Amino acid sequence: MTGVSIVGAGLSAFGRQPGVSGREMAVQAIRTALADAGLEWSDVQIAFGGSDGSGLADTLVAELGLTGIPFTNVKNGCATGGSALVSAVNAIRSGSAEIALAVGFDKHGRGAFAPLPEEWGLPAGYGEAGLMVTTQFFGIKIARYMREYGITAQTLAKVAEKAYANGTLNPNAWRRTPMSAEEIASADMVNDPLTRYMFCSPGEGGAAIIVASEAVATRLGGRPVSLLSAVTRTRGFGTFEVFAPAIQGIGAPTSVSTTAAAAAFDAAGVRPDEIDVLQLQDTESGAEIMHMAECGFCEHGEQEQLLEKGATLIDGSMPVNTDGGCIANGEPIGASGLRQVHEIVTQLRGEAGDRQVPGSPHLGFTHVYGAPGISACTVLAV
């Protein structure tokens, strides 16, 4: 199978950017990725990308150049960026291209996301009854988890505190003001046990990743990062679903994140305990806690002890969301997964500045989870 390397990574600023469209953020990210790779737009042979609500990615060629390449639109919820990357990787591995682009972008307004039940295979009455509000499903899931495994509300606040602290070290982050665990815990309740500062917010931003064959990566030189695996998975029977009125089957709910992470590790030939730096979906702070175990980095219920030891801090044994994650960066749906990959590339190259993980990390992992039950994961190496 043809090896695949990331040869270029680009990011726009994240957060509110008045007067700047989602498309403009995408173009900025792409041009930055091209410059990082030492390539021109005319060198890109195939592209995949998408956004949730900021337009069709293929139309970006109007600004980038009408070179006639195949450009496929991807729309896969929070896994849009990850799915675009999987498509780009498959294009390289199949031999249909040697240089491919994955791009994701979005520009969301203030407030919560406003999904339409009809687009999710649900009757209109489901939304009219107030059941299309994602925050309540995340609240329900972490409340059950806390009860089952003895996780405290203070631990939720500590996860968010870390996110804001890491955000202060990231020049592209939206939330760059530190907040104490006490401030976070005492803020307005959104959905018990999650307060307003434990959640990410719909945001703005663009991210782009350029992948290439081994031959091209060797020719370009530069600072390639090997993409050992990139996978997506959808939920199985009994998996926890956002928007589901009940859990299917009996017993504890399963997780699509577990399935996707296991597939990524298996394809890469590495174990979770070998990973030096990782990105986990943190739609809210409870998600990061649950995903630590769901993705295989600890046993269920061990998270509180690990956080007490500082394991997930930048200089800890298991650095998580070193760029501040979704909590500090916000969530422009199309861009989030590729933002994660960008951060791991930056860390593995040793170019993360004040937020650099010490000890020259050489293996990284990314994970996204999106409604109603989809996950995308990658394993990267230098």
Phi, psi and omega in degrees: 000137181295129175289153182232135177237146169275118182253348179208140179220135181219151184216143167269174168294152175251153181112184182292125181228081183304135177082358179248122182279163175300322178298318179296323177295321178296314180298319178300315180297318180296315181295324176294319178295320178297315179296322178298323181276345186075035183239164171253161177303325181294346178279339183286129186259340179201151183216150177220140179183171180185173175215164178277326185207019183245021174109178183271128183297326184297337180285353177296343179297340178298327178266327186277326181139137183272075183268353175082011183289156171292131182223111186257130177282138180236132174221106187217044179058217181295344177267014180302309181297317178296321179291323176296321179293317176303317179297318179295319179297316180296327177296321178292312183296328181282346182087005181282347177203159175248343177224124183224152181245139167238131182222143175220146183200158174192159176218095183264150176280178179293158178094192183275162172296153183235069181290145177266127184302326181298330180284349182247015179073027182241153178289153181303326181298337179297319177287322180297333178276001178082022184261011178254027179259110188296329185301325183290328178290321177293322177297317180297316184295313182287330177297316177297317182296318179298320179293320182288325190239009173072028177279136183261161178296330179297327177293322175302317181293324180294324177297314179294322178302316177299318181300313180292324177297316178294325178299328179295339182264000185248110184296342179265356184288154177279305182269106185239022177248124181294150176226140179280158177300326180294316177300317183293315182293328184267002180289172180304137178283133176262295172223113184311126013259020188262123177269173187299326183272002173270349181262152165281172177236147171306130188227203183222142176164165177223148179216145182218141178230133176250125179247155184210162176291165179301321182297316179292317180301320178294318180295321183286332186070235176066219185231065182292150175239127181287131176262096186288328178199152174210118185223156170230151177217149172252168187292151172253177179297132180091357178281143175300131181238132167292136181082357179280138180287342181200162176278133179282149177077198182234162180085186181293141178293145176271180184225130175294333178297321177298317180296314182292317181296316179299319179295321180293317179294319179297315180295326182278340182073031178230166179252156177304323183287357176267349184286134183265333182206139186218155175241125178237141178303124179233060173310323169212168189295332176296326180297317179300318180299310182294322183290336174304316180277319183299329180269002172095012184272348175196173174277155176300132180095350180275349189300316184299318178295320179296318179294324177299326180278355181078022185299326186269002177287166182304322180261017179272182182282345183218069185297124184240130174054059183296339179267004182101352177060197179293329183298318180272332184264346189078173179235092162281109196310312184294334189264340192301313182298321180283332171301317178302314180296318177303317181294318179294320175302314180299317179294315182292333176280349182075030187243023185270005174062231185295342179256015181294130174291129181288164173085019177051070180301144180233353176228133179227161185219142173232151182211131170236149174229133180223162179289149356276347179174075181221144182220146175228135182224150175224156170234128184237155183210153168234000000 
